[in-house]
Every structure is written in structure tokens, then in C-alpha cells.
Amino acid sequence: MGTFGFPLEAIIVFFVVILFSVYVDLFAHRNTKEISVKDASLWSLFWIGLALAFYAYVWLRFDKQFADLYLAGYVLEKSLSIDNLMVFVAIFASFGIVGKLQHRILYWGILGALVFRAVFVVIGTGLFAASPWVGFFFAVFVFWSGVKMLQSAKKEEETIEDYANHWSVRLVGKTMPVYTKLFGERFFVKHQELNETQLANITRQGFRYVTPAFLCLIAIESSDVAFAFDSVPAVIAVTEEPLLVYAAMIFAILGLRSLYFILAALTKYLVHLEKAVIALLFFIGIKMGIQSWNHAVGDTGIHISPNTSLFIVLGVLALGVIASLIFPAKTEK
């Protein structure tokens, strides 16, 4: 099949579509007070359609095998991001942030993710290409992530972390003065904009203060960076090609805001979806280990194609949804 490389046409098409879509999304929600589940569902369909359109472009313009690599990576990233979105729910709850402000924070958080993902993909694919032995390290890391999630899921009474005291929030609080109350939808507020009563809510005097909305954005961004340590190696294991890895991750990330509002409403019903995500991490860890062994030691005769990976990911997710419908959460009497 050869390598996909970095064809200039594909790069231009990818970035033009992404930039235009981000602008359209921001323009469409400029006057929206609340993001409804219906609105989120329509936008989620839009982002999925856009991702599938890029799949069709890669298939028709280049090769179906490359298109399958991209699609498998996209579906996997979308699947793994479910757990990250659950963390977002907890972060917003700990800061008491609701409604349109959530969309604003997610918007800027995802713009930051575009940059961080590029850095992670460049480093990850570079290491992966440098030596087949690196794949074993990635395999162990992804498998370990699954074990951590499994241990967390087994706790009978899991307490929600107070993200208002997250290390990243404390770090920002040490470097910049904080106004401890929300100030509209603003991330920053100037000293002269506060009256005497409001000045009682500052941590220390300064020219400009950060608000809880900005601190929440920092917590969201830090959570996403931590999540990238799990997801990037997993997607690289499935997709391999740097440009296709990045495209798969970005198209999946751009739909996260819409998916967040859907999942926030359905969290109490999809109680077994997290178990499906854990199973996927174990599968990817095993796949990566086999793949690395084939390249570094000797051919095992076991080869998991992108299409097989795609069907396994979709099948495991479907089982998680079906299990949630058949075995719902027990209601307390």
C-alpha cells in the first residue's frame, strides 16, 4: 500500500474545511442562550457528516485503504473521548457553570486541543517510526490506562474530584489574581470594572483578574492533555499515517462540544458505556503489542486490519449501549 505521506492537496483541503467549519459553528451560536439536546444532535450529525465527507475524499482521491485507516482512527478517537466528556461534566459541576458558558469554554478548549494534538501526533508518530520497540511502550501505556479506568469503575462509591482545586487551577491562582465570582461570560475582568462590593471577592489586588470561567477552561484543557496521553498512542496504533492520525483526531474533537451536551443528558441512562471504552483500551493495547512483535521480533501470523478494528470498536460500543438499555442503573429505594 505504501505510505500516505503529506500530500499538499490533502493538507489544504483538510485545513480549509476545518477553519471554515469552526467559523460557521461560532457564527451559528453567537446569540444562542442555551444549547438544547436537539441543537446538539443536529450539530453532531453535521460534524459526523463532515468527517465522512473527508473519508469519501480520501477514498476517491487517494486509496480506500488509506480512507479505512482514517475512519478507524476517527471512530476510535470518538469512542475514547466519551470518558473524557464524563470528566468535563464533573468539571463544570464543580465550578457551577451551566448553559451557553459551557459551550464558550468548550469552544476555546477545543481550539487549544487542535494545537496540543498536533504536538502529540508529531512526537508520537515520530517515536513510533523511529523504532518498532517503541510500540511495546505504547501498548503497555494504553493497557495500563485501561487498568486504571477499570479500578476506578469498581469503586462502589466514587467521589467526584473537586476540580476547583485541580493543580492547574492552583497554579494559575498563584501566578495571577483571581476574581472568585463569575463575571458574565468573561474569562478576565479589569480592576476598574469592579465595584467595592465585588472587590471583596478578589484573592489579591491586581490590574486584571481571571474569573472562574477561565479557571474552568484551564481544568478542561489540562484534562484533555492528560486524555491525549491515552488516546494518541491508541489512534496511532490503528491509523499509523501522521496526517491521517491528526485528521481523524481533529474531526472527532470538533464534534465533542455537541456530543458533550447529548451525553450530559444521557449519562444516567448509558451506565455501561464506560465499560465498553475500557474494553476498547484493552483491545488496542493487545493489538499494539501484537503489531510491535510482528515488526520487532517476528511475524506471529496475526494481523488485525483497519476494517477489523473498526468493526470491533463499533461492536463493543453497541454492546455498551445495549447493555445499558437491558441492565439499567439500579434505583435507590
C-alpha positions in Angstrom: 0.0 0.0 0.0 2.9 2.4 0.6 2.7 5.4 2.8 0.2 8.3 2.6 2.8 11.0 3.4 1.8 14.6 3.4 0.2 15.4 0.0 -0.2 19.2 -0.3 -3.7 18.9 -1.7 -5.0 16.9 1.2 -3.4 19.3 3.7 -5.1 22.3 2.0 -8.5 20.6 1.8 -8.3 19.5 5.4 -7.4 22.9 6.9 -9.8 24.9 4.7 -12.7 22.6 5.8 -11.7 22.8 9.4 -11.2 26.6 9.6 -14.5 27.2 7.7 -16.4 24.8 9.9 -15.1 26.3 13.1 -16.1 29.7 11.9 -19.6 28.5 10.9 -20.1 26.9 14.3 -19.1 30.1 16.2 -21.3 32.2 14.0 -24.3 29.9 14.4 -24.1 30.0 18.2 -23.2 33.7 18.6 -26.7 34.6 20.0 -27.6 31.2 21.5 -28.5 31.4 25.2 -28.8 27.6 25.8 -27.6 24.6 23.8 -30.5 22.2 23.6 -30.2 18.5 23.1 -31.9 18.9 19.7 -29.5 21.6 18.6 -26.5 19.5 19.8 -27.9 16.4 18.0 -28.1 18.3 14.7 -24.6 19.7 15.0 -23.3 16.3 16.0 -24.8 14.9 12.7 -23.1 17.8 10.9 -19.7 17.0 12.3 -20.1 13.3 11.6 -21.2 14.1 8.1 -18.1 16.3 7.6 -15.9 13.5 8.9 -17.5 11.0 6.5 -17.1 13.5 3.6 -13.4 13.6 4.3 -13.4 9.8 4.3 -15.0 9.8 0.9 -12.5 12.4 -0.4 -9.5 10.3 0.8 -11.1 7.2 -0.8 -11.9 8.7 -4.1 -8.8 10.9 -4.5 -6.2 8.5 -3.0 -7.0 4.9 -1.9 -9.7 3.1 0.0 -7.1 1.5 2.4 -6.0 5.0 3.5 -9.6 6.0 3.9 -10.2 3.0 6.1 -7.2 3.8 8.2 -8.6 7.3 8.8 -12.1 6.1 9.5 -10.9 3.5 12.0 -8.9 6.2 13.8 -11.8 8.6 13.8 -14.2 6.1 15.3 -11.7 5.0 18.0 -10.9 8.6 19.0 -14.6 9.4 19.2 -15.2 6.3 21.3 -12.3 7.0 23.7 -13.4 10.6 24.1 -16.6 9.5 25.9 -14.7 9.0 29.1 -13.1 12.5 28.8 -16.6 14.0 28.3 -17.7 12.5 31.6 -14.8 14.3 33.3 -16.0 17.5 31.6 -19.4 17.0 33.2 -17.7 16.8 36.6 -15.5 19.8 36.0 -18.5 22.0 35.0 -20.4 20.8 38.0 -17.6 21.7 40.4 -17.3 25.2 39.0 -21.1 25.6 38.9 -21.0 26.5 35.2 -24.1 25.9 33.0 -25.7 26.8 29.7 -24.1 28.9 27.0 -20.9 29.4 29.1 -20.2 25.7 28.8 -20.3 26.0 25.0 -17.9 29.0 25.1 -15.4 27.2 27.4 -15.6 24.0 25.2 -15.1 26.1 22.1 -11.8 27.7 23.3 -10.8 24.4 24.9 -11.1 22.6 21.6 -9.2 25.3 19.8 -6.4 24.6 22.2 -6.7 20.9 21.6 -6.1 21.4 17.9 -2.6 22.7 18.8 -1.8 20.1 21.5 -3.0 17.2 19.4 -0.6 18.3 16.6 2.3 18.3 19.0 1.3 14.9 20.4 0.8 13.4 17.0 4.2 14.6 15.7 6.0 13.3 18.7 4.1 10.0 18.9 4.3 9.1 15.2 8.0 10.1 15.2 8.8 7.8 18.1 6.6 5.0 16.5 8.5 5.3 13.2 11.9 5.5 14.9 11.8 2.0 16.3 9.3 -0.8 16.4 10.2 -1.4 20.1 8.5 1.9 21.0 5.2 0.2 20.2 5.7 -2.0 23.2 5.9 1.0 25.4 2.8 2.5 23.9 1.0 -0.9 24.3 1.8 -1.1 28.0 0.8 2.5 28.5 -2.6 2.1 26.8 -3.2 -1.2 28.7 -2.3 0.5 31.9 -4.8 3.2 31.2 -7.5 0.6 30.8 -6.5 -0.9 34.2 -6.7 2.5 35.8 -10.2 3.1 34.4 -11.3 -0.4 35.5 -10.1 0.1 39.0 -11.9 3.4 39.2 -15.1 1.9 37.8 -15.0 -0.8 40.5 -15.2 1.6 43.4 -18.6 1.4 44.9 -18.8 5.0 45.9 -16.6 7.0 43.7 -16.3 10.6 44.8 -16.2 13.3 42.2 -12.9 15.2 42.3 -13.1 18.8 43.2 -11.7 20.3 40.0 -11.8 23.8 41.5 -8.8 22.6 43.5 -7.1 21.0 40.4 -3.3 21.5 40.3 -3.6 23.5 37.1 -6.2 25.8 38.7 -4.0 26.3 41.8 -1.0 27.1 39.6 -2.9 29.8 37.7 -4.1 31.2 41.0 -0.5 31.6 42.2 0.6 33.4 39.1 -2.5 35.7 38.6 -5.0 37.4 40.9 -8.5 35.8 40.8 -12.0 37.3 41.0 -13.8 34.4 42.6 -17.3 35.0 41.1 -18.5 34.6 37.5 -18.5 37.9 35.6 -20.9 37.3 32.8 -19.2 35.0 30.2 -15.9 36.8 30.6 -12.5 35.0 31.2 -10.9 38.2 32.5 -12.0 41.3 34.2 -10.2 44.6 34.8 -9.8 46.1 38.3 -11.7 49.3 37.4 -14.7 47.3 36.2 -15.4 46.0 39.8 -17.2 48.0 42.5 -16.3 48.0 46.2 -18.6 45.0 47.0 -17.1 43.0 44.1 -13.6 43.8 45.2 -14.2 41.8 48.3 -14.1 38.7 46.1 -10.6 39.0 44.8 -7.7 36.9 46.0 -5.2 39.8 45.8 -5.1 43.1 44.1 -4.0 43.4 40.5 -4.7 45.2 37.2 -6.6 42.3 35.7 -8.2 39.2 37.3 -9.0 35.8 36.0 -12.6 34.5 36.6 -13.8 31.0 37.4 -14.7 30.6 33.8 -11.0 30.9 32.8 -10.0 28.6 35.6 -12.6 26.1 34.4 -11.1 26.4 30.9 -7.6 25.6 32.3 -9.0 22.5 34.1 -10.8 21.4 30.9 -7.6 21.9 28.8 -5.4 20.0 31.4 -7.9 17.1 31.4 -7.8 17.0 27.6 -4.0 16.9 27.6 -4.0 14.1 30.1 -6.5 12.2 28.0 -4.3 12.7 24.9 -1.6 10.5 26.6 -4.1 7.6 26.3 -5.8 8.3 23.0 -2.9 9.4 20.8 -1.0 6.1 21.1 -4.2 4.2 20.6 -5.1 6.0 17.4 -1.5 5.8 16.1 -1.7 2.1 16.6 -4.7 1.8 14.3 -4.1 4.6 11.7 -0.2 4.9 11.7 -0.1 7.7 9.0 0.7 11.1 10.7 -1.6 13.2 8.6 -4.5 10.7 8.8 -4.0 10.3 12.5 -4.2 14.1 13.0 -7.2 14.4 10.7 -9.0 11.6 12.5 -8.4 13.1 15.9 -9.4 16.7 14.8 -12.6 15.7 13.1 -13.5 13.7 16.3 -12.6 16.6 18.6 -14.6 19.1 16.6 -17.7 17.2 17.4 -17.0 16.9 21.1 -19.0 20.0 22.1 -22.2 18.8 20.5 -21.6 15.3 21.8 -21.0 16.7 25.3 -24.5 18.2 25.6 -26.0 14.9 24.3 -24.0 12.8 26.8 -24.7 15.1 29.7 -28.4 14.5 29.2 -27.9 10.7 28.6 -25.2 9.9 31.3 -27.7 8.5 33.8 -29.0 6.1 31.1 -25.8 4.9 29.4 -24.4 3.4 32.6 -22.3 0.6 30.9 -20.8 2.8 28.1 -17.6 3.4 30.2 -17.1 -0.4 30.5 -17.1 -0.5 26.7 -14.4 2.2 26.5 -12.3 0.2 29.0 -12.7 -2.9 26.8 -11.5 -0.9 23.8 -8.4 0.2 25.6 -7.5 -3.4 26.4 -8.2 -4.4 22.7 -5.9 -1.6 21.4 -3.2 -2.4 23.9 -3.2 -6.1 22.7 -3.4 -5.0 19.1 -0.4 -2.7 19.5 1.6 -5.4 21.3 1.0 -7.9 18.5 1.8 -5.3 15.8 5.0 -4.3 17.6 6.0 -8.0 18.0 5.4 -8.6 14.2 7.8 -5.7 13.4 10.5 -6.1 16.1 10.7 -9.8 16.8 9.0 -11.9 14.2 5.7 -12.4 12.3 3.1 -14.0 14.6 0.7 -14.6 11.7 -1.9 -12.4 13.5 -2.7 -9.2 11.6 -5.7 -7.0 12.6 -6.8 -4.9 9.6 -8.2 -1.4 9.9 -11.6 -2.7 8.9 -11.5 -5.3 11.6 -10.5 -2.7 14.2 -13.4 -0.5 13.0 -16.0 -3.3 13.3 -14.6 -4.3 16.8 -14.8 -0.7 18.0 -18.4 -0.2 16.7 -19.4 -3.6 18.0 -18.1 -3.0 21.5 -19.8 0.4 21.7 -23.0 -1.1 20.5 -22.8 -3.7 23.2 -22.2 -1.0 25.8 -25.4 0.8 24.7 -27.5 -2.4 24.5 -26.3 -3.5 28.0 -27.3 0.0 29.3 -30.8 -0.5 27.9 -31.2 -4.1 29.2 -29.5 -3.6 32.5 -30.2 0.0 33.6 -28.7 1.5 36.8 -30.4 0.3 40.0 -32.6 2.9 41.6 -32.2 3.5 45.3 -35.2 2.5 47.3 
